[in-house]
Every structure is written in structure tokens, then in C-alpha cells.
Amino acid sequence: MAKLASNRKIAAVKHLAIADLRLAVIIKSIGACDIMLRKDQFRSLVETIIYQQLAGGAADAICGRFVKIYGRFPRPSQLLATKDARLRAAGLSLRKIEYLKDLATRVSDGRLKLGLLPEMPDEQVIEQLEKVKGIGRWTAEMFLIFCHGRLDVLPVGDLGLRKAMQKAYSLSELPSPENMHTIAQPWKPFCSIATWYMWKSLEKFKGIG
């Protein structure tokens, strides 16, 4: 893993603290932004699929057993050569095995060119990733934030962000995507950093108020 460049974070936090006073209070309480980036795109997508709809501890255990099959994180060709029964024994469901092998197949045959993704606009990356079984818009947005370090992603389908916005802006109900875009307008072009602070505020102030 690598850290998001300090100069980019400093510029983002400075902009957000001036643009949104409620967010400024959260930033002061949370402190420095320490988003960590995953540089291996294939690994990032595989782990995202493994972790879908699982509690952290259970997902950690399954991921650990998955990697143990190979001794190190597998390449697409190694994953494709692994029998489903062996992956099942590591704790993966048949559906997730299907998703993982579809991802590995698309990378292997060139339909998903991971090397080109960093040069593509956000929406084009999302479009490419959504072609993979088991990868929807939310997964693609997390990939953009935590693998590519894209600064202006607003995942309006993320429940944690919706809850954090509701609390931070004293809303009577969870905000709609339209309301979220309105609230986040002052955050641009640093919606990803603001989203990170929103997530952290939900963790820090859980059960308060």
C-alpha cells in the first residue's frame, strides 16, 4: 500500500475546510487524512469481491486462506487454473468463485485492460469494471478512491456516507442522491477526501447525539 500524496491531501483539506464549515469542524476533530492506496489493481478487485457482504473478520480469514493456496497473491492465470473445490474449501461461495474467475478471464484475454484504467476518466473506468460479474458501481467507486486515488468521487449509493451526511447536516431522513450532490457541491473537486472524513465522523461519533 502507499499513501495519497501529501501535497494533494493538504490542498484538498484546505479547500474543504474553507468551503464547508460543518465539514471543517469534522476535519478539525478527525485530524490528518491518511487514505492508503492499493497499487495492485488486480489484487484490489479480487479482495473487494471477496469482502463483499461479509463482516471484516470473516472476510479476513477467507482472504487469508485464499492467498495461502498460492503462497502469495495469485496472478489471473493461477486463479483460473485453480479448481472450484479448492476455492470452496477456502470459504468462497460458488457465486464469488464465478465472479473471481470472470474477472481473471477478462484480465487474461484482454477484455479488461488494467494497464489502461489509470488513464481513463472516472466514468469510463466504472463502465469498464461494471462489465465484470459481481462488480457494480459502488465497487468501482471504491476502486477509484482506494486504488487510483481519484479525488472527486462521490459514492451516493454508500449507506455509511448517507448516514454520516444525515447526522452532520441534521437531516430528518437519509439524503437522496440528489440531495447528496447538492450538499457535496462545495466539496468539488475533492469529494473523495470529504467522503473519507464523513466515514471517519460516523466511526468517531457513533452513539453520540
N, C-alpha and C positions, 0 to 999 in steps of 0.2 A: 504493500500500500504506500501511497505518497500523499503529502498534504497539498491542499489547494494553495497556489502561490500567495505568499503573504501580501504582496502589493495589491493583488486583486481583491483579497478579503478586506484589507484596510479601506480601499476605495469604496467597496460595497457597503461596509458597515457605516462609514462616514455619511454616505448618501442616505441610507435608510434612517439613521438617527435624526437627520435633518428633515427628511420627507414625511415622517410619520411619528408623531410624538408618543403615541401608545407603544409603538414598536421600540422607540428609543428607551422607554422605561424597561422593557423586556431585555433589550440588549445590555443595558447597564447592570441588570440583575444576573444575567447569564454569563457575561464576560466575553472573552475572545471566541471567535468562531473557529472550530477545529475540524471541519469537514475533511475526512480521509477519502482519498480516491483509490479505486481499484484499477490497476493499469492493464491487467489481463482481461480482455473483453470476453473471450470465450468462458473463462472461469467465472466471471461476474454473472453472465447469463445463466450458466449451469447452476450456480449457487442460488440465484434468485428463484429459479424453478424449484429447486429442492426445498427452499424455505417457504414457498407459498402455502398459506393456510395452516401453518404449523407453529406451535409455541417454540420459542427460541431454544430451549434446552433439548427438546426432541429433535428439532432440525439440526442442531449442532452435532448430536450423536449420529444421526443418519449421514450427514455430510462427512463426518469423520470416518465412518465405516466405508462410505463410497470411495474416499481417497485411499484408504488402506488397501482396497482391491488392487490398486495400481502401484502403490508405494510413493507416488507423487500425483499431482493433479493430472488427469489423463488428457491426451490430445483427442480431437474428434475421431480419428481413425481407431484409437484404442477403445473409446466408448462404443463405437459401432460394432466392434468385434466382440464385445462382452455379451454373454448370454443373459437373457432377461432374468432367468432364475437366479443368477448370481447377484444381479442388481436388486431383485426382490428380497434376497437374503440380507441385504444391507439395510432394508427397511423402506425401499422406494415402492410406491404404488405402481400398478400397471399403467395408469394414466400418466404419471410423471415419467416413467420409463419411455413411454411413447413420445412425450414432449421432448425429453432429452435427446432421444435418437433422431427426432425430426430436426432439432437444432443442429446436431452433429452432421447429419446428412446434408443439410443446406450449406453449412460451412465447407464441408468436404467437396461438394460438387460445384461450389462457386455461386450458387443462387443467393447466398448471403455473404457478401464480401466485407468481412470485418475491417479489413485494411482501409476501405473507403469511407466507413462510417464517420470517422473523426472530421472529415472534410465536408460532410453533408449538413444542411440546415436541420434544426431540431425536428421539424415536422416530417422531413424526408427520412430521418433515422427512425422515427416512430413508425412510419409507413412500412419500412423495410422489416422492422422487428415484429410487427403485428402479423406478418405472414407466417411466422413460426408458431406452431401449435403450442398453446399454453402461455403465450406472451401477448398480453393486452396493453392498452395504452398506459395504465399505471406502472406496469413492469418496465415498459420502455422509458417512461419518465424518470423512474428511479435509476435506470441505467445512464440516462443523460446526466443526472445530477452527480451520482457517485462513481461513475466510471469515466465519463468525459469531462466532468467539471463544468458543465454548461451552467451559466449564471442566471438565466432568465426563464426557468421552468416553473410553472405554477400547476401542481397536480390537483386539480379541482375535485377529482374523484377520491382523494385521500381522506379517510374518516378522521384521522388524527389532526390534519390541518383544519378540517371543518370545525372540529370541537375546539381547537385552540383559537380559531377566529371567533367563534361564538363567545368564548369566555373573555378574550382580550377586548372585544368590541361591544360587550354587554348586549348581545343579541338574544331575542326571545326564543329563537329556534336555530337549528343548524342552517348556515347560509347556503343558498343555491349557488350553482356555478356562476350565474350572472352576478350575484351579489359579491362573490369572492373576487371576481375580476374587477369589480368596482372598487372594493376595499384595497386590492393589490395594485391599482393603477399607479399610486405614488411610489411603489417599490421598484418599478421598472427602471433600469434593465437588470435588476438584481433580485428577481422573485425567488430564485433558488435559495439564496442566503437568508432572505426573510422567512421562507418556509422552514428552513433549518431552525431558526430562532423560535418560530411558532411551535415546532415539535418539542424543542427543549423546554419551552414555557409550560407545555402540557405536563411534561415529566416533573419539572421543578415545583409546580404549584398544584399538583394532583391532590385532591381532597381539601384544598383551601378555598374558602368562599362558597 
